[in-house]
């Protein structure tokens, strides 16, 4: 299930891409939802890559659950932090969070139980 971990890492890279927003002309102040994207994106990238490279099943499973939690947080954060006027951003967070949550749970449950 290593392919799932690399997809999780790509979702993290997608969210981490908001690190460029403070440098976009006219963006203004960096709001809390931008920092949330950067932090969750970093967590997803690290968890996805670490699980993808892990030889130990316990480590991979722990990283998958961390990715699932971060995906759930991304969905929750879409309603807590994102401005109401930014519907596209909210849907981006919901979809990316659902992908990370679903793939993280799938990857964690697909690992063999007795190994590691």
N, C-alpha and C positions, 0 to 999 in steps of 0.2 A: 504493500500500500504506500510505497514511497512516492509514487506519482501524486497522490493526494497531498502529501506534505509539501511538495514543490508548488502545487497550485495554491496552497495556503500562503506560502512565501510570496508568490506573485500578487495575491490579494493584499498582503501587507505592503508590498512595494507600491501598489496602486494607492493605498491610503496614505502611505508615507510621502507620496508625491506632493502632498499639501505643504511640505516644508518650503516649497517655492513660493507659496502665496504671499508671504511678507514682502517679497521682492517684486511682485506684480504691481505695475503702475496703477494707482487709484484704488488699491485694495483697502488702504486705511489701516486702522488698528488691527492687530492680530487678536482674534477673539478666541474664547475658550474652546470652541468646537474645532478650531484649527489645531490647537495643541493636543486635543483628544485624538484627532486623526493621526497626527505625527506619532504620538505615544503608542496607540493601538497598532498602527502600521509597523512600527519598530518591533513591538512584541510579536506580531504575526510573522514578520520576516525571520526573527531569531528562532521562534518556536518551529516554524516550518522547515528552516534549514537544519536546525539541530535534530529534529525528528527524522528528516530525510537522510542525514548522515549517521544517525545513531546505529550502533551495532547491538546495543542493549535494548531489549524490548521494553523494560520498565521506563527507561529514559524516553524512548519514542512515545510511549503511551502518556507519560506525564506531559510532554510537549504538546501532544495532540489535545489533551484536556485543557491545557493553557490556551491553545489556539481557539478551542470551542468557547471557552469563557470570554476571551477577547472579542470573538465574533458576537456573542450575546451582548457584551458591553457596547459594542458598536451600534447594535440595533437600539438598545436602550438610550444611548447617547444621542441618537437621531431625534429623539423626542425631548430629551432634557436640554441639550446644548444648542442644536441647530436653530437658526432663526426661522420663524414661520414663513417668511417671504422666500426662503431658499428651498423650494419644493424639490428641485432637481438634486440638490445636495443631500436632502433628507432621503430621497429614494436611493441615491448612490450608497449611502450608509446602510440602509435597510438591506439592499441586495448584497453588498459586499459582506455585511455582517452575517446574513443568512448563509452565504456560501462558506464563510469561515466556520461558522457554527456547525453546519451540516457536515462539511468535510472533516472537521476536527473530531466530531463524535463518530463518524463513520470510520475514520482511520484508527481511532482509539479502540473501538469495539471489534475491528477486523483483525487486530493483532492476536496472535495465539495466547491463550490464557496461562499455560504452564511454563512458557519460555521466559527467560530473562531473570 
